[in-house]
Amino acid sequence: MAKSFYHYLMKYRHPKPSNAIEEFANHAFEDHSFPKLSKDYHELCNYLELNGHYLKTMAVFDEAWEAYLNEERK
């Protein structure tokens, strides 16, 4: 995997988010403690479970993670 999950997620930032992943990206950008260099699912999952109050459900993270893995496999 070349880039971190955070780097991947940032392509979804949008001034007027139209879906949950865009909202997640916007909030992660504003979260200065987000593990920006991580490529590890468990590290990110643990962090979000403790600090991801901005996520309505962890399913949003799981969906974004799957898309990240699919893109990194290309």
Buried (B, 14 or more C-beta within 10 A) or exposed (E): EEBBBBEBBBEBBEEEBEEBBBBBBBBBBEBEEBBBEBBBBEEBBEBBEEEBEBBEEEEBBEBBBEBBEEEEEE
